[in-house]
Amino acid sequence: MKKTDPNKLEEFIRVDHAGERGAIKIYEGQLLALNTLVKDEDLKKTVEEMKIHEKEHHDYFANEIKKRNIKPTKLLPLWDLLGIGLGFGSTILGKKAAMLCTASVEEVIDKHYLSQLNQLGSDEKQLKKKIEKFREDEIHHKDIAYEKGATKKGFYSF
């Protein structure tokens, strides 16, 4: 029976908590742009739906932080500012840029979760199950972003 390294476990939960909060803030920034400067009701609905998943993920990790007595990262306020700025900034550039932002973030999270799944031991079955589900949600968000126009061609290759 493979046991999970306790230090790694704390790091995973702390990072996942911060990352999911960052994702919420990116979507909040996108919604801020969509509610003020950029009028695209279809995109707004898509972003609102993805934000609901991120809130579910965040709430799970927030609960794990409390339950396991783990200190959250001190950088959460910075994550908030950067997330809102990234979401807002990408969305005012247009739908393709907003969706490329989403796709790019989700690609990183997919790899991140896969790495964690490979390191978690059989002593963390419930956590592993949740991360597998959350990873599926993130892959789904990435697929939606490409369906909605994300591209890495031309100007967007930067």
C-alpha positions as CSV (number, residue, x, y, z in Angstrom):
1,M,0.0,0.0,0.0
2,K,1.6,3.3,-1.2
3,K,1.3,6.1,1.4
4,T,1.1,9.7,0.4
5,D,4.0,11.9,1.6
6,P,2.3,14.2,4.2
7,N,4.3,17.2,3.1
8,K,3.3,16.7,-0.5
9,L,-0.3,16.2,0.6
10,E,-0.3,19.6,2.4
11,E,1.3,21.2,-0.7
12,F,-1.2,19.7,-3.1
13,I,-4.2,20.9,-1.0
14,R,-2.8,24.4,-0.5
15,V,-1.9,24.8,-4.2
16,D,-5.2,23.4,-5.4
17,H,-7.1,25.7,-3.1
18,A,-5.2,28.7,-4.4
19,G,-5.5,27.6,-8.0
20,E,-9.2,27.1,-7.8
21,R,-9.6,30.5,-6.2
22,G,-7.5,31.9,-9.0
23,A,-9.7,30.3,-11.6
24,I,-12.8,31.8,-9.9
25,K,-11.2,35.2,-10.0
26,I,-10.3,34.8,-13.7
27,Y,-13.9,34.0,-14.5
28,E,-15.0,37.0,-12.3
29,G,-12.7,39.2,-14.3
30,Q,-14.2,37.9,-17.6
31,L,-17.7,38.4,-16.3
32,L,-16.8,42.0,-15.2
33,A,-15.7,42.7,-18.8
34,L,-18.8,40.9,-20.2
35,N,-21.1,42.9,-18.0
36,T,-19.6,46.3,-18.8
37,L,-17.6,46.6,-22.0
38,V,-18.1,43.4,-24.0
39,K,-21.6,42.3,-24.8
40,D,-21.7,38.6,-25.6
41,E,-24.5,36.8,-23.8
42,D,-23.5,33.4,-25.1
43,L,-20.0,33.8,-23.8
44,K,-21.3,35.2,-20.5
45,K,-23.5,32.1,-20.0
46,T,-20.6,29.8,-20.8
47,V,-18.3,31.6,-18.3
48,E,-20.9,31.6,-15.6
49,E,-21.4,27.8,-16.0
50,M,-17.6,27.2,-15.8
51,K,-17.4,29.4,-12.7
52,I,-19.9,27.2,-10.9
53,H,-17.6,24.2,-11.3
54,E,-14.6,26.2,-10.1
55,K,-16.6,27.2,-7.0
56,E,-17.4,23.6,-6.3
57,H,-13.7,22.7,-6.6
58,H,-12.6,25.6,-4.4
59,D,-15.2,24.8,-1.7
60,Y,-13.9,21.3,-1.5
61,F,-10.3,22.4,-1.1
62,A,-11.3,25.1,1.4
63,N,-13.0,22.4,3.5
64,E,-9.9,20.2,3.2
65,I,-7.8,23.1,4.4
66,K,-9.9,23.5,7.5
67,K,-10.4,19.8,8.1
68,R,-6.7,19.0,7.9
69,N,-5.6,22.2,9.6
70,I,-3.5,23.3,6.7
71,K,-2.4,27.0,6.4
72,P,-3.6,28.5,3.1
73,T,-1.1,30.4,1.0
74,K,-0.5,34.0,2.1
75,L,-0.5,35.0,-1.6
76,L,-4.3,34.7,-2.0
77,P,-4.9,38.5,-2.3
78,L,-2.3,38.6,-5.1
79,W,-4.0,35.7,-6.8
80,D,-7.3,37.6,-6.6
81,L,-5.8,40.7,-8.3
82,L,-3.9,38.8,-10.9
83,G,-6.9,36.5,-11.7
84,I,-9.3,39.4,-12.1
85,G,-6.8,41.3,-14.2
86,L,-6.1,38.3,-16.5
87,G,-9.8,37.5,-16.9
88,F,-10.8,41.1,-17.6
89,G,-7.8,41.9,-19.8
90,S,-8.2,38.8,-22.0
91,T,-11.9,39.4,-22.4
92,I,-11.6,43.0,-23.6
93,L,-9.3,41.7,-26.3
94,G,-12.2,39.6,-27.6
95,K,-13.8,36.2,-27.4
96,K,-10.9,34.3,-28.9
97,A,-8.5,35.8,-26.4
98,A,-10.9,35.1,-23.5
99,M,-11.3,31.5,-24.6
100,L,-7.5,31.1,-25.2
101,C,-6.9,32.3,-21.6
102,T,-9.4,29.7,-20.4
103,A,-7.9,26.9,-22.5
104,S,-4.4,27.8,-21.5
105,V,-5.1,27.8,-17.8
106,E,-7.1,24.6,-18.0
107,E,-4.3,22.8,-19.9
108,V,-1.9,23.7,-17.0
109,I,-4.4,22.5,-14.4
110,D,-5.0,19.3,-16.3
111,K,-1.2,18.4,-16.2
112,H,-1.0,19.6,-12.6
113,Y,-3.9,17.4,-11.4
114,L,-2.5,14.4,-13.4
115,S,0.8,14.8,-11.7
116,Q,-0.9,14.8,-8.3
117,L,-2.9,11.8,-9.1
118,N,0.3,9.9,-9.9
119,Q,1.8,10.9,-6.5
120,L,-1.2,10.3,-4.3
121,G,-1.2,6.9,-2.4
122,S,-3.9,4.5,-1.7
123,D,-4.4,6.1,1.7
124,E,-6.0,9.1,-0.1
125,K,-8.8,7.4,-2.1
126,Q,-11.4,10.1,-1.5
127,L,-9.1,13.0,-2.4
128,K,-7.9,11.1,-5.5
129,K,-11.5,10.6,-6.5
130,K,-12.3,14.3,-6.2
131,I,-9.2,15.3,-8.1
132,E,-10.1,12.9,-10.9
133,K,-13.6,14.5,-11.1
134,F,-12.2,18.0,-11.0
135,R,-9.6,17.1,-13.7
136,E,-12.5,15.9,-15.9
137,D,-14.3,19.3,-15.4
138,E,-11.1,21.2,-16.3
139,I,-10.6,19.2,-19.5
140,H,-14.3,19.8,-20.3
141,H,-13.7,23.6,-19.8
142,K,-10.7,23.4,-22.1
143,D,-12.7,21.6,-24.8
144,I,-15.5,24.2,-24.5
145,A,-12.9,27.0,-24.9
146,Y,-11.6,25.6,-28.1
147,E,-15.2,25.0,-29.4
148,K,-15.9,28.7,-28.6
149,G,-13.0,30.0,-30.6
150,A,-9.7,29.6,-28.6
151,T,-6.8,29.4,-31.0
152,K,-3.0,29.5,-30.8
153,K,-2.6,30.6,-34.4
154,G,-1.4,34.0,-35.7
155,F,-1.3,36.8,-33.1
156,Y,-2.6,34.3,-30.4
157,S,0.5,32.2,-30.7
158,F,2.1,34.6,-28.2
